[in-house]
Amino acid sequence: MPPQLRLNAVAFVSPQNHPILIRTLAQPRQDELKYHYIAHTSLDVIDERIAAAAAAKSTECYLNLLYTMEDVAVYGYVTPLRVKIIIALALTDTVVRDVDVITIFRALHTAYRLSVANPFLKLSTPLENVNDHAVSLSAGGTKWKAFRRRVDDIGRALGAPVTGAAANVY
């Protein structure tokens, strides 16, 4: 991965549009609200792209560049189980190649998949909420340290100044 890419924030959103995890990796800390806004406004664009892909019978997970805002470029990805992954990359003068962004999304998807596949972390999930991954994941909980650590490691690999106090909202 080129060192020019810098991951500022990552959001995982359930198929029902409930936040699973919004992790702010950028400094300064006062930008956390901005990345929540970005994650929530991205959902409309993602829904449009998913509808267009369904009409075209596309099975592509990568939704390309969603939009740019101020100093970030926002990209989207939807897993086969309809979990949405949103990343905010710092805007730079370098060219961002789709293959690099897809690699980031695949790493994040793998981190999520490994966490959800752990059968010991779902024991207290009510059966009526099985379709909502936000309930089963509850990534803000203390049991999900490994998931947050994997996300932080991906951010660190992309030059994000991740510390122990990275924003963990959900």
Secondary structure as UniProt FT lines:
FT   TURN            3..4
FT   STRAND          7..13
FT   TURN            15..16
FT   STRAND          19..24
FT   HELIX           29..31
FT   HELIX           32..55
FT   TURN            56..57
FT   STRAND          62..69
FT   TURN            70..71
FT   STRAND          72..78
FT   TURN            80..81
FT   STRAND          84..90
FT   HELIX           98..116
FT   HELIX           119..121
FT   TURN            123..124
FT   HELIX           127..129
FT   TURN            130..131
FT   HELIX           133..137
FT   TURN            139..140
FT   HELIX           142..144
FT   HELIX           145..157
FT   TURN            158..159
FT   TURN            164..165
FT   STRAND          167..168
//
